Amino acid sequence: MIKSLDQDHSDRRVRTVCLLILTMIASGMALTEFRGVLVPFVLAVFFSYCLAPIIDFQVKKLRFPQGLAIVGTGFLGLATLAVLGVFLSSSVSQMLAHQTEYQQRFAAINDWLTTRFGGSSGPDGESRQFINLTEETVRSSMSTVLGEILNLISSGVIVGIFVLFLLLGRSTRSEGQSRGLLEEIERKVMRFISETVFFAALTGALVGATLTLLRVEFAWVFGFLTFLLNFIPSLGSFIAVLLPLPMILIDSHMSVGAKVLALVIPATVQFVIGNIIVPKVQGKSLDLHPVTVMLALIFFGQIWGMVGAFLATPITAVIKIVFERIPATKPVADLLAGNLAFLSQTESLILVTKEA
């Protein structure tokens, strides 16, 4: 009898693991196949949760009609995107206008590094550059980034339509009204996304202001990129700190002390906000194991490209929040957080069954 119960439990666990693997494969295929629809929809959900607190504030505190609040918030969002688009386009134009000057500065630094540290010789006996960065590599990288940006802009109309209908479809409840499980999950997810966007924007603003005071070229472009990269914990912060490094190195007008501060101060800002302030405010909302973050980054980046890489961590954190609130899926949330205590509880349950 005990052996049959043990065998039945083992078979059930094997079936569960097999179903989980098949579900993940099927989900990956579906997410890849319907990328053209799902990416704008997920972006729309993300933006709607970002705009929802602004709408609720206008409705509850300012007593605006919900339709007027949605229209006003929509115009505010469009104005922000328009200003951001003009700013980025002017920055790109300025970069292209001074492209020759930047190449000459980089070539001078590269020659100095080659002379100082000794570039290795190739098969033909010629000395190789310390940093072998060809124009084809730069052009290919720029075309890839610009292609992703153009794809994102082209889907902006669909995203805007989705956002409009999502905002019109949500209802604003009063403070004392009781909430069910779905409303509680929605409230927690909305709070997490709002806090994530706020802290990413705060980090980007502080980094942009710091680089501006130190007279780094395109300081606010790097601040905006810091805002985007902060949606990727740890790895994104590390990339954001190193991103201005080439521009800092080729700037002949900056002193050595200013160049050091341009790296140290943004790194300190990233560390304090990302490792001290955010964990205290968000608690366990983003309690994801680093392996889970990396797997999510690889998975969504592979199927959805650059947009998937930026949304990978928020999507995974939202999934964890939802799974935590449902008893049947709580072990999956523990697994995403790297908490394997439920496995020991399962083993204890098996031992108790055997002793019985």
C-alpha positions in Angstrom: 0.0 0.0 0.0 2.8 2.4 1.0 4.8 1.5 -2.2 1.7 2.1 -4.4 1.2 5.6 -2.8 4.8 6.4 -3.2 4.8 5.2 -6.8 1.6 7.2 -7.5 3.1 10.4 -6.1 6.3 9.9 -8.1 4.3 9.3 -11.4 2.2 12.4 -10.6 5.3 14.5 -10.2 6.8 13.2 -13.5 3.5 14.0 -15.3 3.5 17.5 -13.8 7.0 18.2 -14.9 6.3 16.9 -18.4 3.2 19.0 -18.7 5.1 22.1 -17.5 7.8 21.5 -20.1 5.2 21.1 -22.9 3.4 24.2 -21.7 6.6 26.2 -21.8 7.4 25.0 -25.3 3.8 25.7 -26.5 3.8 29.2 -24.9 7.1 30.1 -26.5 5.9 29.1 -29.9 2.6 31.0 -29.4 4.5 34.1 -28.2 6.8 34.0 -31.2 4.0 33.3 -33.7 1.8 36.1 -32.5 4.5 38.6 -31.8 3.0 41.3 -34.0 -0.1 41.4 -31.8 1.2 40.5 -28.4 4.1 43.0 -28.3 1.8 46.1 -28.8 -0.8 44.6 -26.4 1.8 44.0 -23.6 3.2 47.5 -24.2 -0.3 48.9 -24.0 -1.0 47.0 -20.7 2.3 48.3 -19.3 1.5 51.9 -20.3 -2.1 51.7 -19.1 -0.8 50.6 -15.6 1.6 53.6 -15.7 -1.2 56.1 -16.6 -3.8 54.6 -14.3 -2.6 56.3 -11.1 -2.7 59.7 -12.8 -6.3 59.0 -14.0 -7.4 57.8 -10.5 -5.9 60.9 -8.9 -7.9 63.2 -11.2 -11.1 61.3 -10.6 -10.8 60.8 -6.8 -9.0 63.9 -5.7 -9.9 66.5 -8.3 -13.4 65.1 -9.0 -12.9 65.1 -12.8 -15.2 62.9 -15.0 -13.4 59.7 -15.9 -13.6 60.5 -19.7 -12.1 63.9 -19.2 -9.3 62.5 -17.0 -8.5 59.9 -19.7 -8.4 62.5 -22.5 -6.2 64.8 -20.4 -3.8 62.0 -19.5 -3.7 60.8 -23.1 -2.7 64.3 -24.3 -0.1 64.5 -21.6 1.4 61.1 -22.7 1.4 62.1 -26.3 3.1 65.5 -25.5 5.7 63.6 -23.5 6.4 61.2 -26.3 6.6 64.1 -28.9 9.1 66.0 -26.8 11.1 62.8 -26.3 11.0 62.0 -30.0 12.2 65.5 -31.0 15.0 65.3 -28.4 16.2 61.9 -29.5 16.1 62.8 -33.2 18.1 66.0 -32.6 20.7 64.1 -30.6 21.0 61.5 -33.4 21.4 64.3 -36.0 24.1 65.9 -33.8 25.9 62.6 -33.5 25.9 62.1 -37.3 27.0 65.7 -37.9 30.1 65.2 -35.7 30.7 61.6 -36.7 34.1 62.3 -38.4 35.3 64.2 -35.4 34.4 61.3 -33.0 36.1 58.8 -35.3 39.3 60.9 -35.3 39.2 61.1 -31.4 38.6 57.4 -31.1 41.4 56.6 -33.6 43.8 58.7 -31.6 42.9 56.9 -28.3 43.1 53.6 -30.1 46.6 54.4 -31.5 47.7 55.5 -28.0 46.5 52.2 -26.5 48.1 50.2 -29.3 51.5 51.9 -28.7 51.2 51.8 -24.9 50.1 48.2 -24.5 51.4 46.7 -27.7 48.8 45.5 -30.2 49.4 41.9 -31.4 50.8 41.4 -35.0 48.7 39.7 -37.6 49.8 36.9 -40.1 51.0 39.6 -42.5 53.3 41.2 -39.9 51.2 44.3 -39.5 50.3 45.5 -36.0 46.7 45.1 -35.1 44.7 47.8 -33.4 44.2 47.5 -29.7 40.4 47.9 -30.2 39.4 46.4 -33.6 36.2 48.3 -34.3 35.5 48.4 -38.0 33.0 50.7 -39.7 31.0 47.7 -40.9 30.6 46.6 -37.3 29.4 50.1 -36.2 27.1 50.4 -39.2 25.6 47.0 -38.6 25.0 47.7 -34.9 23.4 51.1 -35.6 21.2 49.6 -38.3 20.0 46.9 -35.9 19.2 49.4 -33.2 17.5 51.8 -35.6 15.5 48.9 -37.0 14.1 48.0 -33.6 13.3 51.6 -32.9 11.5 52.0 -36.2 9.5 48.8 -35.6 8.5 50.2 -32.2 7.4 53.5 -33.6 5.4 51.8 -36.4 3.4 49.9 -33.8 2.8 53.1 -31.8 -0.6 53.6 -33.3 -1.8 50.1 -32.4 -0.3 50.6 -28.9 -2.2 53.9 -28.5 -5.5 52.3 -29.5 -5.0 49.4 -27.1 -4.2 51.9 -24.3 -7.3 53.9 -25.0 -9.6 50.9 -24.8 -7.9 49.5 -21.8 -8.3 52.8 -19.9 -11.9 53.2 -21.0 -12.7 49.6 -19.9 -11.3 49.9 -16.4 -13.5 51.1 -13.6 -12.5 53.4 -10.7 -13.5 52.0 -7.3 -13.9 54.0 -4.2 -11.4 53.5 -1.3 -13.7 51.6 1.0 -15.1 49.3 -1.6 -14.3 45.6 -1.0 -12.0 44.0 -3.6 -11.9 40.4 -4.8 -8.8 38.4 -5.7 -8.5 39.8 -9.2 -8.8 43.4 -8.1 -6.2 42.8 -5.4 -3.8 41.3 -7.9 -4.5 44.3 -10.2 -3.8 46.8 -7.4 -0.5 45.1 -6.5 0.6 44.8 -10.1 -0.2 48.5 -10.8 1.7 49.6 -7.7 4.7 47.5 -8.7 4.8 48.9 -12.2 4.3 52.5 -11.1 7.1 52.2 -8.5 9.4 50.6 -11.1 8.8 53.4 -13.6 9.3 56.0 -10.9 12.6 54.7 -9.6 13.9 54.1 -13.2 12.9 57.7 -14.1 14.5 59.0 -10.9 17.8 57.1 -11.6 17.8 58.4 -15.2 17.2 62.0 -14.1 20.0 61.9 -11.5 22.4 60.3 -14.0 21.5 62.8 -16.7 21.9 65.8 -14.3 25.2 64.5 -13.0 26.7 64.0 -16.5 25.3 67.4 -17.5 27.1 69.1 -14.6 30.3 67.3 -15.6 29.8 68.5 -19.2 29.6 65.1 -20.8 28.2 65.2 -24.4 24.7 63.8 -24.9 24.3 63.6 -21.1 20.5 63.4 -21.2 20.6 60.7 -23.9 22.6 58.6 -21.5 20.1 59.5 -18.8 17.2 58.2 -21.0 19.1 55.0 -21.8 19.7 54.6 -18.0 16.0 54.9 -17.5 15.3 52.1 -20.0 18.1 49.8 -18.8 16.9 50.0 -15.2 14.1 47.7 -16.1 16.8 45.0 -16.3 18.1 44.5 -12.7 21.9 44.3 -12.1 22.9 43.7 -15.7 21.1 46.8 -17.0 22.6 49.0 -14.3 26.1 47.8 -15.1 25.6 48.5 -18.8 24.1 51.9 -18.1 27.2 52.9 -16.1 29.6 51.8 -18.8 27.5 53.2 -21.7 28.9 56.8 -21.6 32.5 55.5 -21.2 33.5 55.9 -24.9 32.1 59.4 -25.0 33.9 60.3 -21.8 37.2 58.8 -23.0 37.3 60.7 -26.3 36.3 64.0 -24.7 39.6 66.0 -24.7 38.0 68.9 -22.7 37.3 66.9 -19.6 39.9 66.6 -16.8 40.9 63.2 -15.4 39.0 63.9 -12.2 35.8 64.8 -14.1 36.1 61.6 -16.1 36.5 59.5 -12.9 33.5 61.3 -11.3 31.4 60.7 -14.5 31.8 57.0 -13.8 31.8 56.9 -10.0 28.8 59.1 -9.3 26.3 57.3 -11.7 27.6 53.9 -10.3 26.9 55.2 -6.7 23.4 56.4 -7.7 22.6 53.0 -9.3 23.8 51.1 -6.2 22.0 53.2 -3.7 18.6 53.3 -5.5 18.8 49.7 -6.9 20.2 47.9 -3.8 19.0 50.0 -0.8 15.9 52.1 -1.6 14.0 49.9 -4.1 14.2 46.7 -1.9 12.8 48.6 1.1 10.0 50.2 -0.9 8.9 47.2 -3.1 9.6 44.5 -0.5 9.3 41.1 -2.1 7.6 42.2 -5.3 10.8 41.9 -7.2 12.2 39.0 -5.1 13.4 37.1 -8.2 16.4 34.9 -8.3 19.2 36.2 -10.6 19.0 33.0 -12.6 15.3 33.6 -13.1 16.1 37.2 -14.3 18.7 36.0 -16.8 16.5 33.2 -18.2 13.6 35.7 -18.6 15.9 38.1 -20.3 17.2 35.5 -22.7 13.7 34.0 -23.3 11.8 37.3 -24.0 14.8 38.9 -25.8 14.9 35.9 -28.2 11.3 35.9 -29.1 10.4 39.7 -28.9 13.8 41.3 -29.5 14.8 44.6 -27.8 11.3 45.3 -26.5 11.2 41.8 -24.9 14.5 42.4 -23.2 13.3 45.6 -21.5 9.9 44.0 -20.5 11.3 40.6 -19.4 11.8 41.5 -15.7 8.5 43.4 -15.2 6.6 40.6 -16.9 8.3 37.9 -14.8 7.7 40.0 -11.6 4.1 40.4 -12.5 3.8 36.6 -13.1 5.3 36.0 -9.7 2.9 38.5 -8.0 -0.1 36.7 -9.6 1.2 33.2 -8.7 1.8 34.3 -5.1 -1.9 35.2 -4.7 -3.2 31.8 -6.0 -2.6 28.9 -3.6 -2.3 26.3 -6.4 0.6 28.2 -8.1 2.4 29.5 -5.0 5.2 26.9 -5.4 5.9 28.2 -8.9 6.3 31.8 -7.3 8.7 30.3 -4.7 10.6 28.7 -7.5 10.9 32.0 -9.4 12.3 33.5 -6.2 14.8 30.7 -5.7 13.0 29.5 -2.6 13.1 25.7 -2.7 11.6 25.2 0.8 8.4 23.6 -0.7 10.5 20.7 -2.0 11.6 19.9 1.5 8.0 20.1 2.7 7.0 17.7 -0.1 9.8 15.2 1.0 8.6 15.5 4.6 5.0 14.7 3.5 6.3 11.6 1.7 8.1 10.4 4.8 5.0 10.9 6.9 3.0 8.9 4.4 5.6 6.1 4.5 5.6 6.0 8.3 1.8 5.8 8.2 
